[in-house]
């Protein structure tokens, strides 16, 4: 059996803050008006992605790793992570503000949850007027000052609220307090982890008057109390793979495609392409794969070359 570019069934998640843009903007098959996330490629337990195209349709990622190992993941990935798929890819629709939260680093996550930490990046695909994100503190602070503001419900006053627009990128290291604001659609690339410490949820309650669980104590030793500048500045040269983020866990480039682009593998690892705008036809051997905004495709490590044709914005992610 031969590997080829792989599409997966989206794993849709209802959230208290979700909306309908995953359907209206990204053409996902949702029926709820509270759909907040589409997990595009995942190996989080109980949420393992399943192939939706070609001869491997119906197999999940873990089965592909068992079947193809190096050809699927790549030697460099296996050397670092064994047979664990190290990344999680999502599209997020925030109709309302997400909770203010943070994620632990690898050491804490391993000790407490036997999990990876959660370094992540956001690419803003769409933003309503006056949309914003919460990213870190305005100034350096202390644990004591933070707790005082948290208890007095004045936490937002010391946090950095950043206005956003389409095309903005933010790189969030572990420990950074953050929240996606209402009216924003985001492509998120992160380590494979679902560990989140929620510290403030805007005093929201459900129909029964209950608020969501907060993780105040767990968060204290995980927070970075320094001022944080997470916005990324990058080039957008047409038909070039422009560097956006290069960290220990993933590399993300952006390809503003107009016409033809000859893609070639840059390392012995799988690559993921996320189409965030427009439409692109991908040619591999005798096959054509058509992608539009909201589609995510995995290029196994064994594939060296592709041709992309179209008018689109494509995120290129590798290890």
C-alpha positions as CSV (number, residue, x, y, z in Angstrom):
1,X,0.0,0.0,0.0
2,X,1.4,3.4,-1.0
3,X,1.3,6.7,0.8
4,X,-0.1,9.9,-0.8
5,X,-1.3,13.3,0.5
6,X,-3.8,12.6,3.2
7,X,-7.0,14.4,4.2
8,X,-8.8,13.7,7.5
9,X,-12.3,13.9,8.8
10,X,-12.6,17.0,11.0
11,X,-13.3,16.4,14.7
12,X,-15.9,19.1,15.6
13,X,-16.1,20.5,19.1
14,X,-19.1,22.4,20.7
15,X,-17.9,25.1,23.0
16,X,-19.8,27.6,25.2
17,X,-18.1,30.4,23.2
18,X,-18.5,28.8,19.7
19,X,-20.5,30.0,16.7
20,X,-21.3,29.1,13.1
21,X,-18.4,30.5,11.2
22,X,-16.8,27.1,10.8
23,X,-19.7,26.4,8.5
24,X,-20.3,29.8,6.9
25,X,-16.7,30.7,6.5
26,X,-14.9,27.4,6.3
27,X,-17.7,25.1,4.9
28,X,-17.5,22.6,7.8
29,X,-20.5,20.3,8.2
30,X,-21.9,21.5,11.5
31,X,-25.4,21.7,12.7
32,X,-24.9,23.4,16.1
33,X,-24.7,27.2,16.5
34,X,-22.1,26.7,19.3
35,X,-19.3,24.9,17.3
36,X,-16.0,26.4,18.5
37,X,-13.3,24.1,17.1
38,X,-12.5,21.8,14.2
39,X,-9.6,19.5,15.1
40,X,-8.0,18.9,11.7
41,X,-5.3,16.5,12.6
42,X,-5.1,15.0,16.1
43,X,-3.9,12.0,18.1
44,X,-5.2,13.2,21.4
45,X,-6.7,10.1,23.1
46,X,-10.3,9.6,22.1
47,X,-9.9,12.2,19.4
48,X,-7.7,10.4,16.8
49,X,-8.1,11.7,13.2
50,X,-9.3,9.3,10.5
51,X,-8.3,9.5,6.8
52,X,-11.1,10.7,4.5
53,X,-9.6,10.2,1.1
54,X,-8.0,7.5,-1.1
55,X,-7.1,3.8,-0.4
56,X,-6.3,4.5,3.2
57,X,-9.7,6.0,3.9
58,X,-11.0,4.9,7.4
59,X,-7.6,4.3,8.9
60,X,-6.5,6.5,11.8
61,X,-3.2,8.3,12.2
62,X,-1.9,5.8,14.8
63,X,-2.6,2.9,12.4
64,X,-0.7,4.8,9.7
65,X,2.3,5.2,12.0
66,X,2.3,1.5,12.7
67,X,2.0,0.6,9.0
68,X,4.4,3.1,7.5
69,X,6.6,4.4,10.4
70,X,9.5,6.4,8.8
71,X,7.8,6.9,5.5
72,X,4.9,8.6,7.3
73,X,6.5,10.5,10.1
74,X,10.1,10.8,8.9
75,X,13.3,9.7,10.5
76,X,13.9,13.0,12.3
77,X,10.5,13.0,13.9
78,X,10.9,9.4,15.1
79,X,14.3,10.2,16.5
80,X,12.7,12.9,18.7
81,X,9.3,11.7,19.5
82,X,9.3,7.9,18.8
83,X,5.9,6.9,17.3
84,X,4.0,9.7,18.8
85,X,2.5,12.3,16.5
86,X,3.7,15.5,18.1
87,X,1.4,18.2,16.7
88,X,-2.3,19.1,16.8
89,X,-4.0,21.3,14.1
90,X,-7.2,23.3,14.6
91,X,-9.5,25.9,13.3
92,X,-11.2,28.0,16.0
93,X,-14.3,30.2,15.8
94,X,-14.8,32.5,18.8
95,X,-18.2,33.9,18.7
96,X,-17.7,35.0,22.3
97,X,-14.5,35.5,24.3
98,X,-12.6,32.3,25.3
99,X,-11.6,31.9,28.9
100,X,-8.3,33.5,30.1
101,X,-6.0,30.5,30.3
102,X,-2.5,29.2,29.9
103,X,-0.7,25.9,29.3
104,X,2.1,24.2,31.3
105,X,5.6,23.5,29.9
106,X,6.8,20.0,29.0
107,X,8.3,19.3,32.5
108,X,5.1,20.3,34.4
109,X,2.8,18.6,31.9
110,X,4.8,15.4,32.0
111,X,4.9,15.4,35.8
112,X,1.3,16.3,36.4
113,X,-0.5,14.8,33.4
114,X,1.9,12.5,31.5
115,X,1.5,14.8,28.5
116,X,3.4,17.2,26.3
117,X,3.3,20.8,27.1
118,X,1.5,23.2,24.8
119,X,3.5,25.7,22.8
120,X,1.2,27.1,20.1
121,X,0.8,29.7,17.4
122,X,-2.3,31.5,16.0
123,X,-2.8,32.7,12.5
124,X,-5.8,35.1,12.3
125,X,-7.9,34.1,9.3
126,X,-10.8,36.5,9.9
127,X,-11.6,39.2,12.5
128,X,-14.6,41.3,13.0
129,X,-14.2,45.0,13.6
130,X,-12.7,45.8,17.0
131,X,-11.7,42.2,17.7
132,X,-8.8,41.6,20.0
133,X,-6.7,38.9,21.7
134,X,-5.4,38.7,25.2
135,X,-1.7,37.9,25.2
136,X,0.4,38.1,28.4
137,X,0.9,40.9,30.9
138,X,1.2,44.6,30.0
139,X,4.2,44.8,32.3
140,X,6.3,42.4,34.5
141,X,4.3,41.3,37.5
142,X,4.5,39.0,40.5
143,X,2.6,36.0,41.7
144,X,1.3,38.1,44.6
145,X,0.1,41.0,42.3
146,X,-1.5,38.5,39.9
147,X,-3.4,36.8,42.7
148,X,-4.6,40.1,44.1
149,X,-6.1,41.1,40.8
150,X,-7.6,37.7,40.2
151,X,-9.3,37.8,43.6
152,X,-10.6,41.3,43.0
153,X,-11.8,40.5,39.5
154,X,-9.5,43.1,38.0
155,X,-7.2,40.7,36.2
156,X,-8.0,42.1,32.8
157,X,-6.6,45.5,33.9
158,X,-3.0,44.1,33.9
159,X,-3.3,42.0,30.8
160,X,-2.2,42.9,27.3
161,X,-5.2,43.2,25.0
162,X,-4.1,43.4,21.4
163,X,-6.3,44.5,18.4
164,X,-6.1,42.1,15.6
165,X,-6.8,41.8,11.9
166,X,-6.7,39.1,9.2
167,X,-3.1,37.9,8.6
168,X,-1.8,38.6,12.1
169,X,0.3,35.8,13.8
170,X,1.0,35.3,17.5
171,X,3.5,32.8,18.9
172,X,2.5,31.6,22.4
173,X,5.2,30.0,24.6
174,X,4.0,27.8,27.5
175,X,3.1,29.8,30.6
176,X,1.8,32.8,28.6
177,X,-1.7,33.9,29.8
178,X,-3.9,34.3,26.7
179,X,-7.5,34.3,25.4
180,X,-9.0,34.5,21.9
181,X,-11.5,37.4,21.8
182,X,-14.9,37.3,20.2
183,X,-15.3,37.7,16.5
184,X,-12.1,35.9,15.5
185,X,-11.4,32.8,13.4
186,X,-8.0,31.3,13.9
187,X,-5.8,28.5,12.5
188,X,-3.9,27.1,15.5
189,X,-0.8,24.9,15.4
190,X,0.3,23.4,18.7
191,X,2.0,20.5,20.5
192,X,-0.2,17.5,20.9
193,X,-1.8,18.3,24.2
194,X,-5.2,19.1,25.6
195,X,-3.9,20.4,28.9
196,X,-5.3,23.9,29.7
197,X,-5.3,25.8,33.0
198,X,-8.4,28.1,33.0
199,X,-7.9,31.0,35.4
200,X,-10.8,33.4,34.6
201,X,-14.0,32.8,32.5
202,X,-15.6,36.3,32.5
203,X,-18.0,35.1,35.3
204,X,-20.0,33.1,32.8
205,X,-22.5,30.5,34.1
206,X,-24.5,27.8,32.4
207,X,-28.3,27.4,32.4
208,X,-28.1,26.0,35.9
209,X,-26.0,28.9,37.3
210,X,-22.8,26.9,37.3
211,X,-19.4,28.3,36.2
212,X,-16.8,26.2,34.5
213,X,-13.9,24.8,36.5
214,X,-11.0,27.1,37.2
215,X,-7.4,25.9,37.8
216,X,-6.1,28.6,40.0
217,X,-3.7,26.5,42.1
218,X,-2.3,24.5,39.2
219,X,-1.7,27.7,37.2
220,X,0.4,29.5,39.8
221,X,3.7,27.7,39.1
222,X,3.0,27.5,35.4
223,X,2.5,31.2,34.6
224,X,5.2,33.4,33.0
225,X,5.0,36.6,35.0
226,X,7.1,38.7,32.6
227,X,5.8,41.1,30.0
228,X,5.2,39.2,26.8
229,X,5.5,40.3,23.1
230,X,4.0,37.4,21.2
231,X,3.1,39.1,17.8
232,X,5.2,37.8,14.9
233,X,6.4,40.0,12.0
234,X,7.1,38.2,8.8
235,X,7.4,38.6,5.0
236,X,4.7,37.7,2.6
237,X,6.5,37.4,-0.8
238,X,4.3,35.8,-3.4
239,X,5.2,32.2,-4.4
240,X,7.8,31.9,-1.7
241,X,7.7,29.9,1.5
242,X,8.2,32.7,4.0
243,X,9.4,31.9,7.5
244,X,6.9,32.8,10.2
245,X,7.7,30.7,13.3
246,X,10.7,28.4,13.9
247,X,10.6,26.9,17.4
248,X,11.7,23.7,19.1
249,X,8.4,22.0,18.3
250,X,7.4,23.1,14.8
251,X,8.3,25.4,11.9
252,X,5.6,27.4,10.2
253,X,6.0,29.2,6.9
254,X,3.4,31.0,4.8
255,X,3.0,30.7,1.0
256,X,1.0,33.5,-0.7
257,X,0.2,31.5,-3.8
258,X,-0.5,33.2,-7.1
259,X,-0.1,30.8,-10.1
260,X,2.3,27.9,-9.8
261,X,4.5,26.8,-6.9
262,X,6.9,23.9,-6.9
263,X,7.0,22.5,-3.4
264,X,9.8,20.3,-2.3
265,X,10.5,18.7,1.1
266,X,13.0,20.6,3.3
267,X,13.7,17.9,5.9
268,X,13.1,14.2,6.6
269,X,9.7,14.8,8.3
270,X,6.0,15.0,7.4
271,X,4.6,18.4,6.3
272,X,1.1,19.8,6.9
273,X,-0.5,22.4,4.6
274,X,-3.4,24.4,5.9
275,X,-5.3,26.5,3.3
276,X,-6.5,29.6,5.0
277,X,-7.8,31.6,2.0
278,X,-8.6,30.9,-1.7
279,X,-8.3,27.7,-3.5
280,X,-5.3,25.6,-4.6
281,X,-4.9,22.4,-6.7
282,X,-2.2,20.1,-5.5
283,X,-0.6,17.7,-8.1
284,X,1.1,14.5,-6.9
285,X,2.1,12.1,-9.6
286,X,-1.1,11.6,-11.6
287,X,-3.5,12.8,-8.9
288,X,-4.9,16.3,-8.2
289,X,-6.1,17.3,-4.7
290,X,-8.2,20.4,-4.5
291,X,-8.0,22.5,-1.4
292,X,-10.0,25.5,-0.3
293,X,-10.1,27.7,2.8
294,X,-10.6,25.4,5.8
295,X,-8.9,22.3,4.3
296,X,-5.8,20.7,5.9
297,X,-3.7,18.1,4.2
298,X,-0.8,16.0,5.5
299,X,2.2,15.2,3.2
300,X,3.9,12.1,4.4
301,X,7.7,12.2,4.8
302,X,8.3,9.9,1.9
303,X,6.9,12.5,-0.6
304,X,9.5,14.8,-1.9
305,X,7.8,17.0,-4.5
306,X,4.4,18.6,-5.3
307,X,3.1,21.2,-7.7
308,X,0.6,23.8,-6.2
309,X,-1.5,25.8,-8.6
310,X,-4.1,28.5,-7.7
311,X,-4.7,31.7,-5.8
312,X,-4.5,31.0,-2.0
313,X,-2.8,31.5,1.3
314,X,-1.2,28.3,2.6
315,X,0.4,27.7,5.9
316,X,3.3,25.1,5.7
317,X,4.1,23.3,8.9
318,X,6.9,20.8,9.6
319,X,9.1,19.6,12.5
